[in-house]
Each structure stands twice: as structure tokens, then as C-alpha cells.
Amino acid sequence: MDDTDRKIISVLQRDGRASLRKISEEVGVALGTVSNRVNRMEESGTIKGYSVILDPDKIGWNLNVVIGLRIEKGRLIEIQEKISRDHRVSGVYDVTGDYDSMIIARAKDREDLDNLIKNVMSIDGIERSLTHLVLNTVKESITVAPE
């Protein structure tokens, strides 16, 4: 990955619908160069896809939670896969520290949050959990600036 690739990615992160011509103009390289590089980055998996970013609050997902889980030895992947199937869960991570996995999820309201937590905690093999309710989001971004 070189500076041209980074500039192309930067344009796409600001506007995933940017035309190749617009990217070409902003980056200052030929249209064919942009096309070839975007295709190469898509084929290699550097660019995994394009999506719409929604404002969770505006679509009714008002509660954001972070849940730490301690999971029975040997069952981590199985349990993480079960949890990841819940439509409210946006992230499932292996982590270091006191917990084995961290879950990022959204809930519509307290009742929905209660249901989410009970569904997660009812999975056999979860030994302990710690749920944090997010009070304020200082920064939330899915973009990463490649160096």
C-alpha cells in the first residue's frame, strides 16, 4: 500500500459512493489508475465492501452497551458464535484481561436491554458477565487511516 492507495481509501471513507472520476480528480491520478487500484484492493480484501452508516439513535436503538464475559474453558468460539447471531450485537471480540470476550450491542430500550442480557446470560458456559451502559459517545468511527 502506497500514498496513492491511502489517498483513494481516504476519499472512499469520506464518501463510499464517490465515482472513480471524482476520486481521480481528488487524488490527482488517472481514472484508469484509480480503477485498477480500487479493483486490486477489493480483490485482495483490503476493501471488504461498502455500506450505509446509520445513526442508531435516529432509528430507535437508544442504548449502547459493552458486555464483558468470562467463558468456560474450551467453549469460547462456540459461545461467541451464538452471541454474534443476535441482531442487536454489532461486535464480538476476544480480549485479554479479566474477561475472555467483549460484546458491543445496541438495544431499543430498557426492556430490550433486559432481554438481550438475559439471552446472553442464559447461554450455557458463560461463567460471569459485566455489563456497562454507555452514557455518552465521545468518538465512534468505523474508518481507519492507513499509514
C-alpha positions in Angstrom: 0.0 0.0 0.0 1.4 3.4 -1.0 0.4 7.0 -0.7 -1.9 6.8 -3.7 -3.8 3.8 -2.2 -4.1 5.7 1.1 -5.5 8.8 -0.6 -8.0 6.7 -2.5 -9.1 5.0 0.7 -9.4 8.3 2.4 -11.8 9.6 -0.3 -13.9 6.4 -0.1 -14.1 6.6 3.7 -15.5 10.1 3.4 -17.9 9.1 0.6 -18.3 5.4 -0.3 -20.4 6.5 -3.3 -17.7 8.7 -4.8 -17.3 8.0 -8.5 -14.0 6.8 -9.8 -13.8 10.1 -11.7 -14.2 12.1 -8.5 -11.6 10.0 -6.7 -9.3 10.5 -9.7 -9.7 14.3 -9.5 -9.2 14.5 -5.7 -6.2 12.2 -5.7 -4.6 13.7 -8.8 -4.1 10.4 -10.7 -5.5 9.0 -13.9 -9.0 7.4 -13.9 -7.5 4.1 -15.0 -5.1 4.1 -12.1 -7.9 4.6 -9.6 -10.0 1.9 -11.2 -7.1 -0.6 -11.2 -6.2 0.2 -7.6 -9.7 0.0 -6.3 -10.2 -3.3 -8.1 -6.9 -4.6 -6.6 -7.8 -3.5 -3.1 -11.3 -5.1 -3.4 -9.8 -8.4 -4.8 -7.2 -8.6 -2.0 -9.7 -7.9 0.7 -8.2 -4.6 1.7 -11.6 -3.1 0.9 -14.1 -5.5 2.2 -17.2 -3.8 0.9 -19.3 -0.7 1.0 -22.2 0.0 3.4 -24.6 2.6 4.7 -23.8 4.1 8.2 -26.9 4.7 10.2 -27.4 6.9 13.2 -28.6 4.3 15.8 -30.4 7.0 17.9 -32.4 8.1 14.9 -33.6 4.6 14.1 -34.6 3.8 17.7 -31.5 2.0 19.0 -31.1 4.3 22.0 -29.0 2.2 24.4 -25.4 1.2 23.7 -23.8 -1.5 25.9 -20.4 -3.1 26.4 -20.6 -6.6 28.0 -17.5 -8.4 29.4 -17.9 -12.2 29.5 -15.9 -14.9 31.3 -16.5 -18.1 29.4 -16.0 -21.7 30.4 -12.7 -23.1 29.1 -12.9 -24.7 25.7 -16.2 -23.1 24.7 -15.1 -19.6 23.7 -15.7 -19.9 19.9 -19.0 -21.8 20.3 -20.5 -19.2 22.6 -19.2 -16.2 20.7 -20.8 -17.6 17.5 -24.2 -18.0 19.4 -24.0 -14.4 20.7 -23.0 -13.0 17.3 -26.2 -14.2 15.8 -28.3 -11.8 17.9 -29.3 -8.9 15.6 -28.6 -6.4 18.4 -24.9 -7.4 18.6 -22.5 -5.4 16.5 -19.2 -6.6 17.8 -17.8 -9.8 19.5 -14.1 -9.7 20.5 -11.5 -12.0 22.1 -9.7 -9.9 24.7 -7.0 -10.0 27.3 -7.6 -9.3 31.0 -10.3 -10.4 33.4 -12.8 -11.3 30.7 -12.5 -13.6 27.7 -14.8 -11.7 25.4 -16.2 -8.3 25.0 -19.6 -7.7 23.3 -20.8 -4.4 21.8 -24.5 -4.2 21.3 -27.4 -1.8 20.9 -30.9 -2.1 22.5 -34.0 -0.1 21.8 -35.0 0.5 25.5 -34.6 -1.0 29.0 -36.9 -3.9 28.2 -35.0 -4.8 25.1 -31.7 -4.5 27.0 -33.1 -6.7 29.8 -34.0 -9.3 27.1 -30.6 -9.1 25.5 -28.7 -9.6 28.8 -31.0 -12.5 29.8 -30.5 -14.1 26.4 -26.7 -13.8 26.6 -26.6 -14.9 30.3 -28.8 -17.9 29.6 -26.2 -19.4 27.3 -24.7 -22.4 29.0 -20.9 -21.9 29.5 -21.0 -18.2 30.5 -19.5 -18.1 33.9 -19.7 -14.3 34.6 -20.6 -11.1 32.9 -20.2 -7.4 33.5 -22.5 -5.0 31.6 -21.6 -1.4 31.0 -24.2 1.0 29.8 -22.7 3.7 27.6 -23.7 7.2 28.8 -22.1 9.3 26.2 -20.3 8.5 23.0 -17.2 10.7 22.6 -16.0 9.1 19.4 -17.3 6.2 17.3 -15.9 5.5 13.9 -15.5 2.6 11.6 -12.9 4.3 9.5 -9.2 3.6 10.0 -6.5 5.9 8.5 -3.9 3.5 6.8 -0.3 4.6 7.3 
